[in-house]
Amino acid sequence: MEWFERMKNALDYLENSMQGELDIEEAARVAYSSTFHFQRMFHMLTGVTVAEYVRRRRLTLAAQELAASDIRVLDLALKYGYESPEAFSKAFRKLQGISPSAAREAGIELRAYPRISFHISLKGDKDMNYKLIEKSSLKVFGKSKKVSTKNGENLLQIPQFWRECDADGFRARLLSVEGGELFGICMNDYENECFTYLIAREKTKDIELPEGAQEFTIPAATWAVFESVGPMPGTIQKVWERIYSEWFPSTGYEQANAPQLELYPEGDASNDDYKCEVWIPIVKK
């Protein structure tokens, strides 16, 4: 599979570039992909960001060198892209639970983060229906929260954000303004392994925004729309996984550098027959 080979080549590039600065743009080029799409694919398929993966691999290799040689911590820090021994030691302790000097002790137990490999998975047990929609830009209003992609924290933080907006009455205030579905929006401001998530609804006319709301503009795009049927949030999280692990690798599309939308009609989101949608902005490769 062409996609499989491209991702494998990108991993080879990352593995051969553990020393020095990380060039994500070059890794994406090796994968014949935009930088934005490559980072999103990598994160959705592996559960870690490219930066986190490289960081863990570098610290694994550094631990091996510490245990097997007398290399200075300063030299090791510079070798693996850290600006100072202090920054290296802090990151090393966070992953290994011990200081770099302690890693030299005989019999010390070290943690190894293995190289990731991609495997082709031919499931075919369930159709993945979708539709393509062209949509002009739209204005939305709602509340935002910065969430972290580290260690899959966004999968916990986003449902918690919805619960918070229920508890403080914000969702009720949104629903009271004008008709229409609610959006969950993943903005494309990915930086430092974080992004902004919105709970919002479309603004179709001039209105007074409810307390705590901000206005945002979603740019015009071509969207691939996928249906999710089942209780939240587990079902829609599985749809997201299938989009990146099954749909993108088997099509001629990649994700555009634009927000991703979740569309939530009214209804009991805990029901087995609850229907909502995932909207992914796409471009032809």
Beta strands, then each sheet from edge to edge (+ up, - down):
strand 1: 130-135
strand 2: 138-148
strand 3: 182-186
strand 4: 194-202
strand 5: 214-218
strand 6: 221-229
strand 7: 253-255
strand 8: 260-264
strand 9: 275-284
sheet 1: 1+ 6- 9+ 7-
sheet 2: 1+ 6- 9+ 8- 3+ 4- 2+ 5-
end
